[in-house]
Amino acid sequence: MTIVEILLRSDVVVYGKDVQHGKFRIPTELDARFDIHCVLRAQKARIPGQIIIENIRKAEPCLGTTEQTEVNQTYILGLTREMSGFMTYANVNSLQKSAFLASQENLDVLAATCGLDFWNPPHTGDQSLCPSANKPRFCTKFRFQTSDGSEFGHFGFLGIFSAIVIRLVV
């Protein structure tokens, strides 16, 4: 799966910096403290300026025990909000991670992708760290099939406009 596919299937997508690893919640699990610079997708959730990602050393059947991020590095993360109120890495594909280095190339791809193209600062904290997206005039349509065979996609203004024109012409 590509970075776009993984992030479109994640509940929450953020851009920011891993600032610390430690046992913040319980003494048996390693967590990450992550400063949020920008929220790319939150599904109506209010994302604060700093979050805790719980159990970052969780063993995955195919990946083994890994940490997806390193302290003092900047990432784009696909996350899942847990009942505890904390976040975990999105487990979209057990063979791949949901943390990506925040390169300019990755940021540009996301800014041009429908569903990941509206960037907002976090609800609290520093409001000036969200980068300016190099957004094209229209976002890229992205469609893929889910495991049950149904189609899933994000369509930009052009796709919706084309569908309306086709219905009027026919």
LOVEX-594263 format. One record per residue (C-alpha): residue number from 1; residue in one letter; x, y, z. Coordinates in pm, 1 decimal. Example, Ala and Ser with C-alpha at 12.3 -4.5 7.8 and 13.67 -1.06 7.14 Angstrom:
// LOVEX-594263
<nr: 1 rest: A px: 1230.0 py: -450.0 pz: 780.0>
<nr: 2 rest: S px: 1367.0 py: -106.0 pz: 714.0>
***
This chain:
// LOVEX-594263
<nr: 1 rest: M px: 0.0 py: 0.0 pz: 0.0>
<nr: 2 rest: T px: 112.3 py: 355.4 pz: -63.5>
<nr: 3 rest: I px: 141.4 py: 633.8 pz: 193.3>
<nr: 4 rest: V px: -184.6 py: 779.9 pz: 56.6>
<nr: 5 rest: E px: -376.1 py: 451.0 pz: 89.9>
<nr: 6 rest: I px: -257.6 py: 398.5 pz: 447.2>
<nr: 7 rest: L px: -335.5 py: 754.4 pz: 555.5>
<nr: 8 rest: L px: -678.4 py: 764.1 pz: 386.3>
<nr: 9 rest: R px: -771.4 py: 453.3 pz: 584.4>
<nr: 10 rest: S px: -647.7 py: 603.8 pz: 913.9>
<nr: 11 rest: D px: -892.7 py: 773.8 pz: 1152.1>
<nr: 12 rest: V px: -655.3 py: 1059.8 pz: 1235.4>
<nr: 13 rest: V px: -363.5 py: 1196.8 pz: 1030.9>
<nr: 14 rest: V px: -118.2 py: 1442.9 pz: 1186.6>
<nr: 15 rest: Y px: 214.7 py: 1605.4 pz: 1107.3>
<nr: 16 rest: G px: 455.7 py: 1675.1 pz: 1391.9>
<nr: 17 rest: K px: 758.5 py: 1578.9 pz: 1595.9>
<nr: 18 rest: D px: 830.9 py: 1284.3 pz: 1825.0>
<nr: 19 rest: V px: 966.6 py: 1451.2 pz: 2139.4>
<nr: 20 rest: Q px: 998.8 py: 1174.1 pz: 2397.2>
<nr: 21 rest: H px: 957.6 py: 801.6 pz: 2459.5>
<nr: 22 rest: G px: 875.5 py: 680.2 pz: 2809.3>
<nr: 23 rest: K px: 633.6 py: 495.0 pz: 3033.3>
<nr: 24 rest: F px: 381.0 py: 777.6 pz: 3069.7>
<nr: 25 rest: R px: 61.6 py: 578.5 pz: 3135.1>
<nr: 26 rest: I px: 155.7 py: 242.8 pz: 3287.9>
<nr: 27 rest: P px: 495.3 py: 95.6 pz: 3382.9>
<nr: 28 rest: T px: 479.3 py: -198.9 pz: 3141.9>
<nr: 29 rest: E px: 424.2 py: -15.5 pz: 2811.2>
<nr: 30 rest: L px: 640.6 py: 231.3 pz: 2620.2>
<nr: 31 rest: D px: 458.3 py: 539.8 pz: 2489.8>
<nr: 32 rest: A px: 557.6 py: 835.3 pz: 2270.0>
<nr: 33 rest: R px: 492.4 py: 1203.6 pz: 2337.7>
<nr: 34 rest: F px: 428.6 py: 1374.1 pz: 2003.5>
<nr: 35 rest: D px: 405.5 py: 1750.6 pz: 1935.7>
<nr: 36 rest: I px: 137.3 py: 1820.2 pz: 1676.1>
<nr: 37 rest: H px: 227.1 py: 2083.0 pz: 1416.2>
<nr: 38 rest: C px: -64.0 py: 2024.6 pz: 1181.5>
<nr: 39 rest: V px: -381.7 py: 1814.8 pz: 1160.9>
<nr: 40 rest: L px: -446.2 py: 1672.3 pz: 814.4>
<nr: 41 rest: R px: -748.3 py: 1464.4 pz: 911.3>
<nr: 42 rest: A px: -934.7 py: 1428.9 pz: 1240.2>
<nr: 43 rest: Q px: -1293.0 py: 1315.0 pz: 1166.5>
<nr: 44 rest: K px: -1447.2 py: 1584.0 pz: 1390.0>
<nr: 45 rest: A px: -1206.3 py: 1513.7 pz: 1679.0>
<nr: 46 rest: R px: -1025.9 py: 1805.9 pz: 1842.8>
<nr: 47 rest: I px: -654.8 py: 1728.6 pz: 1837.1>
<nr: 48 rest: P px: -443.3 py: 1905.3 pz: 2103.1>
<nr: 49 rest: G px: -92.7 py: 2042.0 pz: 2050.0>
<nr: 50 rest: Q px: 59.6 py: 1734.7 pz: 2213.9>
<nr: 51 rest: I px: -62.4 py: 1374.9 pz: 2218.5>
<nr: 52 rest: I px: 44.7 py: 1045.9 pz: 2372.2>
<nr: 53 rest: I px: 73.6 py: 748.4 pz: 2137.9>
<nr: 54 rest: E px: 25.5 py: 444.2 pz: 2354.5>
<nr: 55 rest: N px: 216.8 py: 117.6 pz: 2348.6>
<nr: 56 rest: I px: 459.3 py: 206.6 pz: 2068.1>
<nr: 57 rest: R px: 655.8 py: -116.0 pz: 2110.6>
<nr: 58 rest: K px: 355.2 py: -340.8 pz: 2052.9>
<nr: 59 rest: A px: 444.2 py: -668.1 pz: 1882.0>
<nr: 60 rest: E px: 285.1 py: -707.5 pz: 1539.0>
<nr: 61 rest: P px: 259.9 py: -1055.3 pz: 1384.2>
<nr: 62 rest: C px: 440.4 py: -958.7 pz: 1061.4>
<nr: 63 rest: L px: 658.9 py: -666.1 pz: 1172.8>
<nr: 64 rest: G px: 777.1 py: -808.6 pz: 1502.7>
<nr: 65 rest: T px: 845.8 py: -560.0 pz: 1781.2>
<nr: 66 rest: T px: 929.4 py: -221.8 pz: 1634.9>
<nr: 67 rest: E px: 908.8 py: 144.6 pz: 1717.7>
<nr: 68 rest: Q px: 771.8 py: 337.3 pz: 1421.9>
<nr: 69 rest: T px: 921.1 py: 673.3 pz: 1520.5>
<nr: 70 rest: E px: 1244.2 py: 809.9 pz: 1666.4>
<nr: 71 rest: V px: 1277.7 py: 1098.5 pz: 1909.9>
<nr: 72 rest: N px: 1354.4 py: 1440.6 pz: 1752.1>
<nr: 73 rest: Q px: 1232.9 py: 1335.0 pz: 1406.2>
<nr: 74 rest: T px: 937.2 py: 1487.6 pz: 1221.0>
<nr: 75 rest: Y px: 668.4 py: 1253.7 pz: 1083.9>
<nr: 76 rest: I px: 330.8 py: 1221.5 pz: 918.9>
<nr: 77 rest: L px: 132.1 py: 969.8 pz: 1124.3>
<nr: 78 rest: G px: -178.7 py: 764.0 pz: 1062.2>
<nr: 79 rest: L px: -345.1 py: 708.5 pz: 1399.8>
<nr: 80 rest: T px: -645.2 py: 548.4 pz: 1566.5>
<nr: 81 rest: R px: -815.1 py: 709.7 pz: 1867.2>
<nr: 82 rest: E px: -857.6 py: 458.2 pz: 2147.9>
<nr: 83 rest: M px: -1131.3 py: 443.4 pz: 2413.2>
<nr: 84 rest: S px: -870.2 py: 564.7 pz: 2663.8>
<nr: 85 rest: G px: -852.9 py: 896.6 pz: 2477.4>
<nr: 86 rest: F px: -494.8 py: 829.3 pz: 2370.1>
<nr: 87 rest: M px: -386.2 py: 735.6 pz: 2017.9>
<nr: 88 rest: T px: -224.4 py: 426.5 pz: 1867.5>
<nr: 89 rest: Y px: -58.0 py: 381.0 pz: 1530.5>
<nr: 90 rest: A px: -318.7 py: 288.4 pz: 1269.3>
<nr: 91 rest: N px: -294.3 py: -79.4 pz: 1184.9>
<nr: 92 rest: V px: -414.9 py: -52.3 pz: 826.1>
<nr: 93 rest: N px: -179.3 py: -317.3 pz: 692.6>
<nr: 94 rest: S px: 10.6 py: -540.7 pz: 933.9>
<nr: 95 rest: L px: 305.2 py: -553.4 pz: 690.2>
<nr: 96 rest: Q px: 354.5 py: -174.0 pz: 686.5>
<nr: 97 rest: K px: 401.8 py: 109.1 pz: 930.3>
<nr: 98 rest: S px: 172.1 py: 410.0 pz: 953.3>
<nr: 99 rest: A px: 450.5 py: 660.7 pz: 1032.4>
<nr: 100 rest: F px: 626.3 py: 837.3 pz: 745.1>
<nr: 101 rest: L px: 913.4 py: 1084.5 pz: 751.9>
<nr: 102 rest: A px: 778.8 py: 1431.8 pz: 678.8>
<nr: 103 rest: S px: 970.7 py: 1499.5 pz: 359.8>
<nr: 104 rest: Q px: 860.5 py: 1782.1 pz: 130.8>
<nr: 105 rest: E px: 773.6 py: 1520.5 pz: -132.3>
<nr: 106 rest: N px: 538.3 py: 1337.5 pz: 107.9>
<nr: 107 rest: L px: 377.4 py: 1665.2 pz: 220.2>
<nr: 108 rest: D px: 320.9 py: 1771.5 pz: -142.9>
<nr: 109 rest: V px: 156.6 py: 1436.8 pz: -227.8>
<nr: 110 rest: L px: -80.6 py: 1469.6 pz: 68.2>
<nr: 111 rest: A px: -166.4 py: 1832.8 pz: -10.3>
<nr: 112 rest: A px: -279.6 py: 1721.5 pz: -356.5>
<nr: 113 rest: T px: -488.6 py: 1426.3 pz: -231.7>
<nr: 114 rest: C px: -862.4 py: 1466.4 pz: -175.2>
<nr: 115 rest: G px: -941.6 py: 1386.4 pz: 187.4>
<nr: 116 rest: L px: -596.1 py: 1488.3 pz: 311.0>
<nr: 117 rest: D px: -579.3 py: 1839.3 pz: 163.7>
<nr: 118 rest: F px: -736.7 py: 2056.6 pz: 437.6>
<nr: 119 rest: W px: -465.0 py: 2127.5 pz: 693.0>
<nr: 120 rest: N px: -540.0 py: 2289.2 pz: 1026.9>
<nr: 121 rest: P px: -332.0 py: 2376.7 pz: 1331.1>
<nr: 122 rest: P px: -396.7 py: 2171.0 pz: 1647.4>
<nr: 123 rest: H px: -676.6 py: 2274.7 pz: 1883.1>
<nr: 124 rest: T px: -425.3 py: 2389.4 pz: 2148.1>
<nr: 125 rest: G px: -54.4 py: 2468.7 pz: 2145.0>
<nr: 126 rest: D px: 153.7 py: 2649.9 pz: 1883.3>
<nr: 127 rest: Q px: -71.8 py: 2752.8 pz: 1594.0>
<nr: 128 rest: S px: 212.9 py: 2865.5 pz: 1362.2>
<nr: 129 rest: L px: 384.1 py: 2531.4 pz: 1285.0>
<nr: 130 rest: C px: 140.4 py: 2403.8 pz: 1021.4>
<nr: 131 rest: P px: 322.4 py: 2439.1 pz: 687.3>
<nr: 132 rest: S px: 164.4 py: 2601.1 pz: 384.8>
<nr: 133 rest: A px: 50.6 py: 2327.6 pz: 153.8>
<nr: 134 rest: N px: 148.9 py: 2357.5 pz: -211.3>
<nr: 135 rest: K px: -209.2 py: 2279.6 pz: -308.6>
<nr: 136 rest: P px: -299.4 py: 2244.7 pz: -673.2>
<nr: 137 rest: R px: -629.0 py: 2394.3 pz: -789.8>
<nr: 138 rest: F px: -802.3 py: 2053.0 pz: -772.6>
<nr: 139 rest: C px: -713.3 py: 1758.7 pz: -551.7>
<nr: 140 rest: T px: -637.0 py: 1416.5 pz: -697.5>
<nr: 141 rest: K px: -917.8 py: 1163.6 pz: -706.4>
<nr: 142 rest: F px: -822.7 py: 848.5 pz: -526.4>
<nr: 143 rest: R px: -1022.9 py: 528.1 pz: -538.4>
<nr: 144 rest: F px: -949.7 py: 178.9 pz: -414.5>
<nr: 145 rest: Q px: -1140.3 py: -130.8 pz: -312.2>
<nr: 146 rest: T px: -1194.9 py: -232.3 pz: 47.4>
<nr: 147 rest: S px: -1153.6 py: -591.6 pz: 164.4>
<nr: 148 rest: D px: -1527.3 py: -656.5 pz: 113.4>
<nr: 149 rest: G px: -1502.0 py: -546.8 pz: -253.2>
<nr: 150 rest: S px: -1679.9 py: -213.4 pz: -216.5>
<nr: 151 rest: E px: -1516.0 py: 97.8 pz: -355.9>
<nr: 152 rest: F px: -1382.0 py: 377.2 pz: -140.9>
<nr: 153 rest: G px: -1257.4 py: 708.6 pz: -267.2>
<nr: 154 rest: H px: -1218.5 py: 1080.7 pz: -228.9>
<nr: 155 rest: F px: -1323.0 py: 1302.8 pz: -513.2>
<nr: 156 rest: G px: -1233.3 py: 1663.6 pz: -571.3>
<nr: 157 rest: F px: -1450.2 py: 1943.6 pz: -702.3>
<nr: 158 rest: L px: -1376.5 py: 1846.1 pz: -1061.2>
<nr: 159 rest: G px: -1507.2 py: 1491.1 pz: -1006.8>
<nr: 160 rest: I px: -1830.6 py: 1612.7 pz: -847.7>
<nr: 161 rest: F px: -1877.4 py: 1880.7 pz: -1116.0>
<nr: 162 rest: S px: -1824.4 py: 1621.7 pz: -1393.8>
<nr: 163 rest: A px: -2085.7 py: 1391.0 pz: -1238.3>
<nr: 164 rest: I px: -2339.5 py: 1677.1 pz: -1228.3>
<nr: 165 rest: V px: -2269.9 py: 1775.8 pz: -1590.7>
<nr: 166 rest: I px: -2304.1 py: 1413.9 pz: -1708.0>
<nr: 167 rest: R px: -2640.1 py: 1381.0 pz: -1530.9>
<nr: 168 rest: L px: -2766.1 py: 1706.1 pz: -1690.0>
<nr: 169 rest: V px: -2653.1 py: 1608.0 pz: -2038.8>
<nr: 170 rest: V px: -2798.8 py: 1256.7 pz: -2023.3>
***
